[in-house]
């Protein structure tokens, strides 16, 4: 079936609200829920995921893995050291020089997350009667786009910030271990509350093993919006230099590199309250090293509550965060903001 998520939503709402009398007739049935909600077809699931990825920053750069079930695994194979050696004609390499790749598995276990949106009959009716009809300004399209955009921010936040060992976080962020937690457990640099600086970026980069530092053009420093401003301010202070002047005048836009590695702004990175200043964190990795694992079964269900007089839209998704090479990630903690 090629009908996308918005078209199916439109079909349900058009059935129920094309005529005012249908608000009183309560037209939703089990058949309506089958045709207008429930488990999304594969094409629809892909469309909804695309809608979620579009408004995000870091999430849309990551490696998106579609899980076949609530638990899944990715086979990993790599050569960690030299495989080419000096040879002699008609002579095999010695046993000590023969190479066997290292294999491992990345285990993924998706947790359930849900959103529930309620729309009153009055808001739908006012939208239709006020000239904002379904076929005109596509009110329901706006609703589903807004759901996808807000879900995108929440999903990126969950995948980035979640920590099962941190009881101080909101319960929503205690279900899985997110990218920051996974990277912190592997490579952490404590900046001690000092301001962002080139020395900090250098120390963070050098935490990565040598094999992950070979191609700097593909790496990123993922920073918060305020830390991006602090870094821009640090560079702009170098007045009298071409680079400092260009940053101060705004000629370089945003994402100013450090040691040839681009900084990338992600609004979901934390800036926690510290003793004397707000403290931020910076993630350093290749964006495709971060895995956003989404269960292939995405539910979008539409129902009604006749007592409240409301249309109810529920979206359910199961997901997990992982790194393909977690040793190729690092985090800088306690970076002063302002």
Phi, psi and omega per residue, in radians:
X1 nan 2.286 -3.057
X2 -1.734 -0.021 -3.122
X3 -1.173 2.272 -3.107
X4 -1.572 3.089 -3.018
X5 -1.056 -0.671 -3.109
X6 -1.238 -0.656 3.132
X7 -1.141 -0.664 3.129
X8 -1.198 -0.673 3.092
X9 -1.097 -0.736 3.130
X10 -1.065 -0.709 -3.114
X11 -1.072 -0.751 -3.141
X12 -1.122 -0.823 -3.060
X13 -1.221 -0.648 3.110
X14 -1.108 -0.673 3.128
X15 -1.064 -0.697 -2.988
X16 -1.584 -0.429 -2.984
X17 -2.221 0.207 3.112
X18 -1.113 -0.565 3.094
X19 -2.127 2.510 -3.130
X20 -1.044 -0.630 -3.084
X21 -1.108 -0.418 -3.110
X22 -1.194 -0.372 3.058
X23 -1.106 -0.573 -3.118
X24 -1.512 -0.374 -3.059
X25 -1.466 -0.189 3.096
X26 0.907 1.213 -2.918
X27 -1.412 -0.083 -3.099
X28 -1.305 2.337 3.087
X29 -2.347 3.114 3.085
X30 -1.049 -0.644 3.116
X31 -1.120 -0.721 3.115
X32 -1.051 -0.712 -3.139
X33 -1.170 -0.529 3.111
X34 -1.245 -0.710 -3.096
X35 -1.511 -0.359 -3.050
X36 -2.037 0.164 -3.129
X37 -2.938 -2.844 3.132
X38 1.507 -2.694 -3.088
X39 -1.180 2.191 3.137
X40 -1.288 2.500 3.006
X41 -1.133 2.741 -3.104
X42 -0.914 -0.732 3.141
X43 -1.125 -0.682 -3.141
X44 -1.196 -0.706 3.109
X45 -1.051 -0.753 3.118
X46 -1.114 -0.689 3.126
X47 -1.111 -0.755 -3.125
X48 -1.149 -0.709 3.099
X49 -1.098 -0.693 3.092
X50 -1.085 -0.692 3.109
X51 -1.122 -0.610 3.126
X52 -1.256 -0.703 -3.072
X53 -1.238 -0.534 -2.985
X54 -1.033 -0.797 -3.060
X55 -1.381 -0.154 -3.026
X56 -1.528 2.970 -3.134
X57 -1.843 -1.279 -3.089
X58 -1.255 -0.645 -3.060
X59 -1.016 -0.698 -3.073
X60 -1.287 -0.205 3.070
X61 -1.573 -0.293 -3.020
X62 -1.262 2.992 3.033
X63 -1.457 2.020 -3.140
X64 -1.613 2.088 -3.133
X65 -1.963 2.202 3.085
X66 -1.575 1.997 -3.121
X67 -1.374 2.483 -3.141
X68 -1.440 -0.293 -3.137
X69 -2.717 -3.106 3.131
X70 -1.099 -0.435 2.987
X71 -2.176 2.532 -3.116
X72 -2.732 2.987 3.133
X73 -2.519 2.679 3.076
X74 -2.060 2.215 3.082
X75 -1.356 2.356 -3.117
X76 -2.136 2.339 3.108
X77 -2.395 2.389 -3.112
X78 -2.736 2.800 2.987
X79 -1.920 2.045 -3.054
X80 -1.580 -0.126 -3.117
X81 -2.549 -3.116 -3.062
X82 -1.053 2.394 3.074
X83 -2.013 -0.251 3.113
X84 -1.666 2.242 -3.107
X85 -2.362 2.771 3.081
X86 -1.107 2.369 -3.099
X87 -2.202 2.974 3.098
X88 -2.208 2.555 -3.119
X89 -1.047 2.361 3.113
X90 1.033 0.483 -3.129
X91 -2.324 2.238 3.080
X92 -1.235 2.682 2.985
X93 -1.176 2.560 3.106
X94 -1.106 2.749 -3.113
X95 -0.969 -0.649 -3.099
X96 -1.175 -0.359 -3.121
X97 -1.724 -0.119 3.109
X98 -1.337 2.374 -2.963
X99 -1.898 2.404 3.019
X100 -2.095 2.223 -3.125
X101 -1.174 2.697 3.073
X102 -1.589 2.242 3.126
X103 -2.041 2.593 3.084
X104 -2.766 3.080 -3.125
X105 -2.256 2.478 3.038
X106 -1.768 2.013 -3.113
X107 -1.546 2.324 3.118
X108 -2.157 2.339 3.113
X109 -2.344 1.902 -3.022
X110 -1.441 2.414 3.052
X111 -1.875 2.672 -3.055
X112 -1.502 2.364 3.034
X113 -2.325 2.490 -3.065
X114 -2.376 2.669 2.940
X115 -2.295 2.555 3.119
X116 -2.278 2.150 -3.124
X117 -2.057 2.270 3.112
X118 -2.006 2.261 3.104
X119 -2.071 2.155 -3.138
X120 -1.218 2.648 3.067
X121 -1.019 -0.601 -3.101
X122 -1.105 -0.735 -3.127
X123 -1.158 -0.669 3.095
X124 -1.197 -0.752 -3.114
X125 -1.154 -0.747 3.117
X126 -1.089 -0.626 3.135
X127 -1.142 -0.683 -3.134
X128 -1.297 -0.854 -3.057
X129 -1.256 -0.469 -3.112
X130 -1.430 0.146 3.107
X131 1.703 -0.165 3.106
X132 -1.604 1.088 -3.005
X133 -1.351 2.951 -3.050
X134 -1.025 -0.722 -3.093
X135 -1.494 -0.286 -3.127
X136 -1.426 -1.437 -3.100
X137 -1.623 0.091 3.038
X138 0.912 1.106 -3.100
X139 -0.992 -0.763 -3.096
X140 -1.208 -0.521 3.041
X141 -1.057 -0.737 3.122
X142 -1.073 -0.751 -3.137
X143 -1.062 -0.818 -3.091
X144 -1.241 -0.571 3.060
X145 -1.170 -0.694 3.111
X146 -1.142 -0.680 3.077
X147 -1.062 -0.792 -3.126
X148 -1.134 -0.713 -3.117
X149 -1.161 -0.749 3.124
X150 -1.215 -0.684 3.101
X151 -1.081 -0.614 3.130
X152 -1.056 -0.805 3.134
X153 -1.095 -0.772 -3.109
X154 -1.157 -0.724 -3.130
X155 -1.132 -0.753 3.103
X156 -1.095 -0.710 3.112
X157 -1.088 -0.784 -3.140
X158 -1.095 -0.808 -3.116
X159 -1.203 -0.487 -3.117
X160 -1.492 -0.780 -2.905
X161 -1.795 -0.233 -3.001
X162 -1.048 2.518 -3.124
X163 -2.676 1.926 -3.083
X164 -1.194 -0.298 -3.087
X165 -1.714 -0.025 -3.080
X166 -1.834 1.720 -3.106
X167 -1.242 -0.233 3.137
X168 -1.376 -0.212 3.133
X169 -1.408 2.813 3.013
X170 -1.044 2.585 -3.117
X171 -0.952 -0.581 3.131
X172 -1.071 -0.439 -3.083
X173 -1.778 0.286 3.131
X174 -2.008 0.198 -3.044
X175 -1.570 -0.527 3.126
X176 -2.390 2.986 2.983
X177 -1.711 2.117 -3.090
X178 -1.513 -3.090 -3.047
X179 -1.076 -0.717 3.137
X180 -1.095 -0.778 3.142
X181 -1.106 -0.805 -3.131
X182 -1.073 -0.741 -3.131
X183 -1.240 -0.675 3.118
X184 -1.071 -0.685 3.141
X185 -1.166 -0.326 -3.102
X186 -1.701 -0.984 -3.092
X187 -2.460 2.040 -3.118
X188 -2.249 2.345 3.014
X189 -2.044 2.180 3.138
X190 -1.691 1.974 -3.096
X191 -1.478 -0.069 2.993
X192 1.150 0.466 3.112
X193 1.421 0.116 3.122
X194 -1.396 2.861 -3.138
X195 -1.272 2.781 3.108
X196 -1.081 2.450 -3.072
X197 -2.738 2.885 3.097
X198 -1.136 -0.550 3.114
X199 -1.109 -0.628 3.108
X200 -1.141 -0.808 3.122
X201 -1.078 -0.673 3.124
X202 -1.099 -0.839 -3.126
X203 -1.090 -0.701 3.139
X204 -1.151 -0.755 -3.135
X205 -1.115 -0.691 -3.094
X206 -1.262 -0.161 3.031
X207 -1.210 -0.475 -3.136
X208 -1.236 2.417 3.029
X209 -0.993 2.708 -3.002
X210 -0.958 -0.697 -3.062
X211 -1.147 -0.361 3.134
X212 -1.632 -0.038 3.140
X213 -1.821 0.081 -3.027
X214 -1.249 -0.634 -3.090
X215 -2.003 1.473 -3.075
X216 -1.160 -0.463 -3.086
X217 -1.107 -0.412 -3.110
X218 -1.659 -0.142 3.137
X219 -1.508 2.848 3.090
X220 -2.478 2.577 2.840
X221 -1.727 1.972 -3.114
X222 -1.648 2.036 -3.008
X223 -2.238 2.858 3.121
X224 -1.380 2.836 3.131
X225 -1.007 -0.725 -3.117
X226 -1.220 -0.641 3.077
X227 -1.182 -0.548 3.054
X228 -1.089 -0.703 3.102
X229 -1.140 -0.733 3.131
X230 -1.080 -0.724 3.129
X231 -1.180 -0.706 3.076
X232 -1.066 -0.716 3.136
X233 -1.138 -0.674 3.106
X234 -1.084 -0.748 3.138
X235 -1.245 -0.661 -3.112
X236 -1.180 -0.401 3.111
X237 -1.161 -0.271 3.124
X238 -1.429 1.051 -3.112
X239 -1.162 2.623 -3.110
X240 1.571 -0.124 3.056
X241 -1.905 2.675 -3.111
X242 -1.079 -0.778 -3.116
X243 -1.117 -0.788 -3.139
X244 -1.097 -0.735 3.138
X245 -1.127 -0.716 -3.116
X246 -1.136 -0.664 3.092
X247 -1.187 -0.789 -3.128
X248 -1.062 -0.623 -3.109
X249 -1.523 -0.062 3.121
X250 1.350 0.349 -3.095
X251 -1.380 -0.270 -3.104
X252 -1.781 0.109 3.135
X253 1.120 -2.299 3.116
X254 -2.261 3.035 -3.111
X255 1.403 0.854 -3.086
X256 -1.279 2.197 -3.075
X257 -1.180 2.742 2.985
X258 -2.256 2.072 -3.098
X259 0.972 0.690 3.088
X260 1.382 0.084 -3.135
X261 -1.929 2.231 -3.066
X262 -1.238 2.462 2.936
X263 -1.600 2.461 -3.074
X264 -2.255 2.224 -3.031
X265 -1.484 2.253 3.064
X266 -2.267 2.063 -3.067
X267 -1.190 -0.231 -3.107
X268 -1.626 0.014 3.072
X269 -1.281 2.454 -2.992
X270 -1.350 2.607 2.977
X271 -2.324 1.536 -2.991
X272 -1.474 2.684 3.127
X273 -1.283 2.188 3.087
X274 -1.861 -2.989 -3.108
X275 -1.189 -0.859 -3.086
X276 -2.025 -0.128 -3.140
X277 -2.824 2.963 3.012
X278 -1.384 2.477 -3.058
X279 -2.045 2.282 -3.120
X280 -1.957 3.027 3.091
X281 -2.242 2.649 3.139
X282 -2.248 2.265 3.096
X283 -1.744 2.343 -3.125
X284 -2.166 2.046 3.141
X285 -2.985 3.056 2.905
X286 -1.435 2.251 -3.059
X287 -1.015 -0.599 3.132
X288 -1.318 -0.127 3.035
X289 -1.287 -0.447 3.125
X290 -1.452 2.260 -3.097
X291 -1.888 2.203 2.976
X292 -1.830 1.846 -3.072
X293 -1.665 2.048 -3.116
X294 -2.046 2.202 3.069
X295 -1.101 2.438 -3.036
X296 -1.180 -0.386 -3.123
X297 -1.545 1.779 3.073
X298 -1.867 2.191 -3.131
X299 -1.743 2.320 2.960
X300 -2.264 1.979 -3.054
X301 -2.128 2.487 3.129
X302 -2.146 2.284 3.139
X303 -2.531 -3.133 3.126
X304 -2.372 2.679 3.046
X305 -2.076 1.828 -3.033
X306 -1.237 -0.454 3.133
X307 -1.251 -0.747 3.103
X308 -1.413 -0.394 -3.035
X309 1.207 0.930 -3.036
X310 -2.435 2.558 2.970
X311 -1.593 2.306 -3.063
X312 -2.013 2.211 3.097
X313 -2.055 2.159 -3.116
X314 -2.137 2.252 3.073
X315 -2.068 2.294 3.140
X316 -2.191 2.352 3.120
X317 -2.543 2.509 3.066
X318 -1.950 2.361 -3.042
X319 -2.674 2.888 3.120
X320 -2.646 2.793 3.096
X321 -2.072 2.404 3.103
X322 -2.612 2.946 2.930
X323 -2.020 2.472 3.037
X324 -1.217 -0.735 3.068
X325 -2.226 1.544 -3.043
X326 -1.117 -0.465 3.097
X327 -1.198 -0.240 3.086
X328 -1.620 0.463 3.108
X329 -2.336 2.688 3.132
X330 -2.688 2.757 -3.134
X331 -2.319 2.402 2.968
X332 -1.758 2.192 3.129
X333 -1.808 2.821 2.985
X334 0.986 0.886 3.065
X335 -1.733 2.115 -3.041
X336 -1.149 2.408 3.071
X337 -2.039 1.900 3.132
X338 1.421 nan nan
